Structure formats: structure tokens, C-alpha cells
Amino acid sequence: MRGKIQPGPAARRTLALGGLALASLAWVGQPAEVSGRVTMIDKEDQSGDDVGQAVLWLSGPPSQPRAPVQAEIGTSKKEFSPHVLVVPVGSTVSFPNHDPFNHNVFSLSEENPFDLGLYGRGETRATTFRRPGLARIYCNVHPRMVAFVVVMPGRHYTQPAADGAFRLDTIETTEVVVADGGLTEKSLHRLTGGAVVESVLMHYPARASSRERHTLCLSSQAGCAVGCPFCATGELGFTRDLDTAEIVDQARDAARRLARDGRRLTNIVFMGMGEPLLNLDNVLPAIEALNDRHRFGLGARHITVSTSGVVPGMRRLTALGPQFTLAVSLHAARDALRDVLVPLNRRWPVAQVVEAAREHARATGRRISYEYTMIGGVNDTELDAAALADLLRGDHAHVNLIPMNPVAHTPWTASAAPVIERFATRLRSAGIQTTVRWNRGQEVGAACGQLAAERAGEPPAPVVARRRQLLVEASAAALRGERSREAVPSGVWD
């Protein structure tokens, strides 16, 4: 296999060893896992002998947001997650399985081909790399992801070979906080490269009318570009899309914890950090993995994808015809108010969003779920209830009313319980199925982005005060029926 070097623009520190250039001095010696942008090529030294079979360029330190591996071999160009392990010849690398489903790890490399076969949870299998070369490692854990073991000639190492385990996981650390007597588990995941995302595992005990459920709310982006002002993630801003492996690994983390007690994931909702339909190219393969009976085995109807109203993404889903549930974060039925609460409404007004949802319901036969955060004195009036009833009357839809979680940078609070019940009664009287979803995990900041925002630290008081003032002014103008003149959030495409 032949390729070519495509170094990035970043300055590099290189060390030449026998014709092989390494991108970091730290790669000499003990095996090291590295992240960043890596370009693989075949490399020959001046004598024409293959040496290491690869040159890897690291474009930034692991503390920076990570970029995908870019592999260009001939005319084929693909992007993968950067799981790279550098080892000397003769190293034995183990591949432990901590997941509640079988692993299958193999490599088709000419120098070090192997196939570890199927092996289950708690098992570890290993292989010894006896020849220099670049081994592309495939595993059924992650769709579309390839990891790499770079086997270096022993003379390039100043320390003895060290055997080690290869980590097929994009999550480096996870902090778990528990609430509601153990029924809610909020996880803060630190990913390779430093990005932080959240997931929430919610347990629902069996009842007379329903079986036991374990629902995971996971993230699709680090931060969010939409910027809804009542959402803690909006305060963090947008960092980057998550790749497929990073989405799947949130589910793997939850599945491992459940498996310790003989339990399993039953439902997935894409309602964590980020806008899933702005990252569909990675979300769809993740759903495929979650749906795969050999991995998580979740039925399509047990997977819910939420959107704040990215109409092109909704239409793309409709064209694909999946059977999972589509949820729309509506929060207001009047454009002037939704311009403030869901800023991308300035690009796709509420009527367009609901029409796209209707098209999806007609094409798939699946009921649309509408999420509506109840904000005291802002979107909970009789006028709002009437507007929502008129908008959804006769649709194959269900409305979830959710009291607003407290967010430090907003001047708003949740609607009072009697107000929410009156709102629900008004919708039901119009023939719209409605449920009030009382919040869980408030003592641990279980709402989207709250724990990450807490760890990031409170913005300066003058910044918070100014933001609150602007929201008061914007919501007052919206309640007068004035449309926002603010720009559509950056990062939102057509």
C-alpha cells in the first residue's frame, strides 16, 4: 500500500531515526497512546528497506480538541478516530472486553495479521506484533472506526519493550454523581483531547402497567451551537461534533455499569448536549450500533432523536424512513417568542418545523413527541396554550410539558405546578395527548449541560447580569409580538 504525506500547517518537532520521522520525542521508549491528526504513509529508508511502514504527524498536543485521523492510501481517503499505540517489535498487546456483548478484534495488515475471534465480557485476548509495520485494528465495538498499532524496529527504542493493553475507548475518565435515591446517575465524561460531555442514566422500576426501564440520555456534540437561553449547554457555547465512537462509548459506559447488576439498557434518547441533526453523519452510524442485535440490541422504537428544529435534517431522516421516535424541542408556538427561546427559529420558523414533523409522521407512521419547557410568565400563558393547541390540533403527536431547570445565567424560573396543570388541561381539551414530566436529578444538576457548566465555573457577575438584562428585554419584546432581529446562531447550516 502506497500513500503520501500530507502534513498539516502546525509547526512540528521531529526526530529522524534511520530514515523514519517521528512527530514527538515522547514516542520513543515506552508505548504511548497519542491523539491528534495523523497521516499514514508507507516509508522506505535510503537502502530501500521498509522501516516502520508509517510516518505519523501529530498536529497538536492531546490537551487540544482532537481531530480525526486522516488516512490517505492511494485514492482512498477516510477519516477515523485517532486511537494509536506505538510499540516496539516483540510487544504483546492485550484487548480486554469490558462490554456486555462480544468483541471481535482483528487486523488485515500484511506484516501482523491476526483475528482474536469472538470473546465475551470479562475476557482478554492478546496478540504479539513480531514484524515492523502499521497494523490497522478493526473491532465490532465502533462502526467506521479504525485504530492503529505502529510496530517499530527495536533499535529505535532506548528502553525495553513493554507489553500493554490497547484501549478501544474514547472516554478517558468519567465522574458519576447519583440522585433521587439512586434512580438518576449523571455522568461527566472527559474525552480524548479534553472535551467534556454529559450523559444521564435514569432508572424506572417496574410497575403494574410497565416493565423495568433503564433510559440513557446521551450527547451528540460537545457544547451546542443553537444557544437556547434556558439551557445550561447554551451557556457553554459550541466546541465540536462528537464522532460516532464518542457517542457509542457513552452507551458502553452505561451498559457496563448496568451489567454489574445483571441489568441492561432499554432506551436511548438523544437529548443531551448538542443538536443531533447538526451532526447526523455521526449520529446515524451510532444509532446503527445501538440497534445492532450483536451489540446493544435496542429496538428502533426504543431510540428517540431530538431536534430543536433543523428542518433539512428532519427531512433527511424522513427520506431514510427510520422507525425511531422523533422528538421536537418546541418550547413556543408563536414565532416571536420562539425566536428568543430557540434562536434557530429565526432560520426555520415554527410552522416549517411542525410541517416537517408532520411529513415524518406520515412517512413513518410514528407519533411525534414535542418537548415544551415551562417558563414562568414567559411561555405558560393561556395565549401560549391556545396557540400550541391550534398548531398541533389533529396531528399524530404527544406533548411533554417539562418545568424549566434552574440555570444561573437566566432571569427565569419554572412555571408553578398549578399553571402547568392548567396548561396541560387546555391541550387535552383540544384532543392533544399531554404528559407533565417532573424533573429528576435536580440536586446534581442533571439537566442538559448543568454539571459541565458547573465544572467550567461561573461567568463573571457583570456578564451574568448583562445577559439576564438582555433576556428580559428580548422576552418582553417577544410577548409584545415583535420578531427578533438577532442573527441566526453560527454553526447552523441550511
C-alpha positions in Angstrom: 0.0 0.0 0.0 1.4 3.3 -1.0 0.4 6.8 0.0 1.8 10.2 0.5 2.5 12.6 3.4 0.0 15.5 3.9 1.4 17.3 6.9 -0.9 19.9 8.5 0.0 23.6 9.0 1.1 23.3 12.6 4.8 23.5 13.4 6.3 20.2 14.2 9.2 18.9 16.2 10.6 15.8 14.6 13.3 13.3 15.3 14.8 11.3 12.4 15.7 7.7 13.3 17.0 5.5 10.5 15.0 7.3 7.9 11.8 7.4 10.0 10.5 10.7 11.2 8.5 10.7 14.4 6.2 13.5 15.3 7.1 13.6 19.0 10.1 12.7 21.2 7.7 11.1 23.6 7.0 8.4 21.1 10.5 6.9 21.7 10.6 4.4 24.5 7.6 3.1 26.3 4.3 2.5 24.3 2.3 5.7 24.2 -1.3 6.5 23.2 -1.5 9.7 21.1 -4.2 11.8 19.7 -4.3 14.5 17.0 -4.2 14.5 13.2 -2.2 11.6 11.9 -1.4 10.8 8.3 -0.2 7.3 7.5 2.2 6.5 4.6 4.5 3.7 3.6 8.1 4.8 4.2 11.3 3.3 2.9 14.8 4.3 4.1 17.6 5.1 1.7 18.5 1.4 1.3 15.0 0.7 0.1 14.0 -1.4 3.1 10.7 -0.8 4.8 11.2 1.0 8.1 8.2 1.2 10.4 5.8 1.4 7.4 4.5 4.7 8.6 5.1 8.4 9.3 2.7 9.9 11.8 2.3 13.6 12.1 0.8 15.0 15.4 -0.7 18.4 14.7 -1.4 19.3 18.3 -0.9 18.2 21.9 -3.5 15.8 23.4 -4.8 18.7 25.5 -6.2 20.4 22.5 -9.5 19.4 20.9 -8.8 16.3 18.9 -9.1 16.0 15.1 -9.9 12.8 13.3 -7.2 10.6 11.8 -6.9 11.2 8.1 -5.7 8.2 6.2 -4.9 8.6 2.5 -3.8 5.3 0.8 -3.8 5.6 -3.0 -7.1 7.3 -4.0 -9.0 6.2 -0.9 -9.4 8.8 1.8 -11.3 8.2 5.0 -11.4 9.7 8.5 -11.2 7.7 11.7 -10.8 8.3 15.4 -7.2 8.6 16.4 -6.5 5.5 18.5 -2.8 5.0 18.0 -0.5 2.8 20.1 3.3 2.8 19.3 5.1 -0.3 20.4 8.5 -2.0 19.6 8.7 -5.3 17.8 8.0 -8.2 20.0 5.4 -6.5 22.1 2.3 -8.4 23.2 -0.8 -6.1 23.2 -3.9 -7.3 25.0 -7.5 -6.3 24.1 -9.7 -6.7 27.2 -13.5 -6.7 26.8 -15.4 -4.8 29.5 -18.7 -4.6 27.5 -21.8 -6.7 28.0 -21.5 -8.0 24.4 -19.0 -10.0 22.4 -15.9 -8.3 20.9 -14.3 -9.3 17.6 -10.9 -7.7 17.1 -8.8 -8.4 14.0 -6.2 -6.9 11.6 -5.7 -7.5 7.9 -2.2 -6.0 7.8 0.3 -8.0 5.8 3.0 -7.7 8.5 1.0 -8.6 11.6 -2.4 -10.2 10.6 -4.5 -11.6 13.4 -8.1 -12.5 14.3 -8.9 -12.8 18.0 -12.3 -14.3 17.3 -15.4 -13.6 19.4 -14.9 -13.3 23.1 -17.2 -12.1 25.9 -17.4 -9.7 28.8 -14.5 -10.1 31.3 -12.3 -11.9 28.8 -9.0 -10.6 27.4 -7.2 -11.8 24.3 -3.8 -10.7 23.1 -1.5 -10.8 20.1 2.2 -10.4 19.7 3.5 -8.0 17.0 6.6 -9.7 15.5 7.3 -7.5 12.5 7.7 -3.8 11.9 4.7 -2.2 10.3 1.4 -0.4 10.6 -1.5 -2.6 11.8 -5.0 -1.3 11.2 -7.1 -2.7 14.0 -10.8 -3.3 13.4 -13.3 -4.1 16.1 -17.1 -4.5 16.1 -17.3 -2.1 19.1 -17.3 1.0 16.9 -18.8 1.4 13.4 -16.5 3.1 10.9 -13.6 3.4 13.4 -10.1 2.0 12.8 -7.4 2.0 15.4 -3.7 1.7 14.7 -0.8 -0.1 16.2 2.6 1.2 14.9 5.2 -1.5 15.4 8.7 0.0 15.4 12.0 -1.8 14.9 13.6 -2.5 18.3 16.7 -0.4 17.6 14.6 2.7 17.6 13.9 2.2 21.3 16.0 3.3 24.2 14.0 1.3 26.8 13.0 -2.3 26.9 9.7 -3.4 25.2 6.7 -3.1 27.5 3.6 -5.1 27.0 0.3 -3.3 27.4 -3.4 -3.2 26.8 -5.0 -1.4 23.9 -7.8 0.9 24.9 -10.7 0.8 22.4 -12.4 3.6 24.2 -12.7 7.4 23.5 -13.6 8.2 27.1 -10.6 8.8 29.4 -12.4 9.5 32.7 -16.0 9.5 34.0 -17.3 11.2 37.1 -20.6 9.8 38.2 -23.0 11.6 40.6 -26.1 9.9 41.9 -29.5 11.5 42.8 -33.1 10.5 43.5 -32.2 7.7 45.8 -30.1 6.0 43.1 -32.7 6.4 40.3 -30.7 9.1 38.4 -27.0 8.8 37.6 -25.3 11.9 36.0 -22.0 11.2 34.2 -19.4 13.8 33.2 -17.2 12.2 30.6 -13.7 13.6 29.7 -12.9 12.5 26.1 -9.5 12.0 24.4 -8.3 15.6 23.7 -10.0 17.2 26.7 -13.6 17.8 25.6 -16.2 17.2 28.3 -19.7 15.8 27.6 -22.6 14.6 29.8 -24.9 11.6 29.9 -27.7 10.8 32.3 -28.8 7.2 33.2 -32.4 7.1 34.5 -33.9 4.0 36.2 -37.6 3.4 36.2 -38.8 0.5 38.4 -41.3 -2.0 37.1 -45.0 -1.1 37.7 -48.3 -2.9 37.2 -48.6 -1.4 33.7 -45.0 -1.2 32.7 -41.7 -3.2 32.9 -38.5 -2.0 34.4 -36.7 0.5 32.2 -33.2 2.0 32.1 -33.0 5.0 29.8 -29.8 6.8 28.8 -29.8 10.4 27.7 -26.6 11.0 25.7 -24.8 13.8 24.0 -24.1 14.3 20.3 -21.9 17.4 20.5 -19.5 19.0 23.0 -21.4 22.2 23.7 -24.2 23.4 21.4 -24.4 25.9 18.6 -28.2 26.6 18.9 -27.8 28.6 22.1 -31.3 28.2 23.8 -31.1 30.7 26.7 -32.9 28.4 29.2 -30.4 25.6 28.6 -27.1 25.3 30.5 -25.4 23.8 27.5 -26.1 27.0 25.6 -24.0 28.9 28.2 -21.0 26.7 27.3 -21.1 27.5 23.6 -20.1 25.1 20.8 -16.8 23.1 20.9 -17.1 20.4 18.3 -19.2 17.5 16.9 -18.7 14.1 18.6 -17.6 11.3 16.3 -19.6 8.1 16.2 -17.3 6.3 18.6 -17.6 9.0 21.2 -21.4 8.8 21.1 -21.4 5.0 21.3 -18.9 5.0 24.2 -21.4 6.9 26.4 -23.8 4.0 25.9 -21.0 1.5 26.5 -20.2 3.2 29.8 -23.8 3.0 31.0 -24.2 -0.6 29.7 -21.1 -1.7 31.7 -22.5 -0.2 34.9 -25.8 -1.8 34.4 -24.3 -5.2 33.6 -22.6 -5.4 37.0 -26.1 -5.9 38.5 -27.4 -8.0 35.7 -29.4 -5.2 34.1 -29.3 -3.7 30.6 -30.1 -0.6 28.7 -33.6 -0.5 27.4 -34.0 3.0 25.9 -31.8 5.7 24.4 -32.7 9.4 24.0 -30.5 11.9 22.1 -31.4 14.7 24.4 -28.1 15.5 26.0 -25.6 18.2 25.0 -25.8 19.3 21.3 -28.2 19.3 18.4 -28.2 15.8 16.9 -29.4 16.8 13.5 -26.4 19.1 13.1 -24.2 16.0 13.5 -26.3 13.4 11.6 -23.3 11.9 9.8 -22.0 10.6 13.1 -25.4 10.2 14.9 -26.8 7.8 12.3 -24.0 5.2 12.5 -24.2 5.4 16.3 -27.9 4.6 16.1 -27.0 1.7 13.8 -24.6 0.4 16.5 -27.2 0.8 19.3 -29.8 -1.0 17.1 -27.4 -3.9 16.2 -28.6 -7.1 18.0 -25.0 -8.3 18.3 -24.1 -5.2 20.4 -26.7 -3.2 22.3 -29.8 -4.8 20.7 -32.1 -1.8 21.2 -35.2 -1.8 19.0 -35.6 1.2 16.8 -38.7 2.2 18.7 -36.7 2.4 21.9 -34.4 5.1 20.4 -35.5 8.8 20.4 -33.7 11.5 18.4 -34.5 15.1 19.5 -34.1 18.2 17.5 -34.7 21.9 18.1 -36.0 22.2 14.6 -33.2 21.7 12.0 -35.6 21.3 9.1 -33.1 19.9 6.5 -32.1 17.2 9.0 -35.7 16.3 9.7 -36.4 15.9 6.0 -33.2 13.8 5.6 -34.5 11.5 8.4 -37.9 11.2 6.7 -36.3 10.2 3.4 -34.3 7.5 5.2 -37.5 6.2 6.8 -36.2 5.0 10.3 -38.6 3.8 12.8 -37.1 5.5 15.9 -39.0 8.3 17.6 -38.5 11.9 16.5 -38.8 14.5 19.3 -39.1 18.2 18.6 -38.0 20.8 21.2 -40.7 23.3 20.5 -40.9 25.5 23.7 -43.2 28.1 22.0 -45.9 28.1 19.3 -45.5 31.8 18.5 -42.6 32.8 16.3 -41.8 36.0 18.1 -41.3 34.1 21.4 -39.6 31.1 19.8 -37.1 33.4 18.2 -35.9 34.1 21.7 -36.2 30.7 23.3 -34.9 28.7 20.3 -32.7 31.0 18.2 -32.6 28.8 15.1 -36.4 29.6 14.8 -35.1 32.8 13.0 -33.9 30.4 10.2 -36.7 27.8 10.3 -40.0 29.3 11.8 -42.2 27.1 13.9 -44.7 26.4 11.1 -41.9 24.9 8.9 -40.7 22.8 11.8 -44.1 21.4 12.6 -44.8 20.7 8.9 -41.5 18.8 8.6 -42.5 16.8 11.7 -45.9 16.0 10.1 -44.2 14.8 6.9 -42.1 12.5 9.1 -45.1 11.1 10.9 -46.9 10.4 7.6 -43.9 8.7 6.1 -43.0 6.5 9.1 -46.3 6.1 10.9 -44.6 7.1 14.1 -46.0 9.7 16.6 -44.1 12.9 17.0 -43.1 13.9 20.5 -43.0 17.6 21.3 -41.0 18.9 24.2 -42.1 22.1 25.8 -40.1 23.7 28.7 -42.5 25.6 31.0 -41.0 29.0 31.9 -42.9 31.1 34.4 -44.6 34.2 32.9 -42.9 33.7 29.6 -44.4 30.8 27.6 -47.0 29.4 30.0 -50.0 31.8 29.5 -53.4 31.0 28.2 -52.4 32.6 24.9 -49.5 30.2 24.6 -51.7 27.2 25.4 -54.2 28.3 22.8 -51.5 28.9 20.2 -50.0 25.4 20.8 -53.4 23.7 20.7 -54.2 25.4 17.4 -50.8 24.5 15.9 -51.0 20.8 16.8 -54.7 20.1 16.6 -55.4 16.9 14.7 -51.7 15.8 14.5 -50.3 12.4 15.4 -48.4 14.0 18.3 -47.7 13.9 22.0 -46.7 16.9 24.1 -44.3 16.6 27.1 -44.5 19.6 29.5 -41.3 20.0 31.4 -40.7 22.5 34.2 -37.6 24.6 33.5 -34.5 23.6 35.4 -32.7 26.4 37.1 -29.9 27.9 35.0 -27.6 30.5 36.5 -27.4 32.9 33.6 -31.2 33.4 33.0 -33.7 35.5 34.9 -36.4 32.9 34.5 -37.8 30.2 36.8 -40.1 27.2 36.2 -43.8 27.7 36.0 -45.8 26.9 39.1 -47.3 23.4 39.3 -51.0 24.7 39.1 -50.1 26.7 36.0 -48.5 23.7 34.3 -51.6 21.6 35.1 -53.9 24.2 33.6 -51.8 24.3 30.5 -52.0 20.6 30.2 -55.7 20.6 30.6 -56.1 23.1 27.9 -54.1 20.9 25.5 -56.0 17.8 26.4 -59.3 19.5 25.8 -58.1 20.1 22.2 -57.5 16.4 21.8 -53.7 16.5 22.2 -52.1 13.8 24.3 -50.1 15.6 27.0 -47.9 14.5 29.9 -46.2 16.5 32.6 -42.6 15.3 33.0 -41.5 16.4 36.5 -37.7 16.8 36.7 -35.2 14.3 38.1 -31.7 14.8 39.5 -32.0 18.5 40.3 -29.7 18.2 43.3 -26.9 17.0 41.0 -27.6 19.3 38.0 -29.0 16.5 35.8 -30.4 18.8 33.2 -28.5 19.2 29.9 -25.2 20.8 30.4 -25.6 21.8 34.1 -22.8 19.7 35.5 -20.4 20.6 32.8 -21.3 24.3 33.2 -20.7 24.0 37.0 -17.2 22.4 36.4 -16.4 25.2 33.9 -17.0 27.8 36.5 -19.5 30.7 36.8 -19.1 33.6 34.4 -18.2 37.0 35.9 -21.1 38.6 37.7 -21.3 41.6 35.3 -21.6 39.2 32.3 -24.4 37.2 34.0 -26.2 40.4 34.9 -25.9 41.8 31.4 -27.1 38.5 29.9 -30.1 38.5 32.2 -31.0 42.0 31.3 -30.9 41.2 27.5 -33.1 38.2 28.0 -35.6 40.3 30.0 -35.7 42.8 27.2 -35.9 40.2 24.5 -38.7 38.2 26.1 -40.7 41.4 26.8 -40.4 42.4 23.1 -41.4 38.8 22.1 -44.5 39.0 24.4 -45.5 42.1 22.5 -45.3 40.1 19.3 -42.0 41.7 18.0 -39.8 39.3 16.0 -36.1 39.1 16.9 -33.6 40.9 14.7 -30.7 38.9 16.0 -28.7 36.8 13.6 -29.1 33.0 13.3 -26.6 31.2 15.5 -23.3 30.4 13.9 -22.8 26.7 13.1 -26.4 26.3 11.9 -26.4 25.3 8.2 -29.1 25.3 5.5 
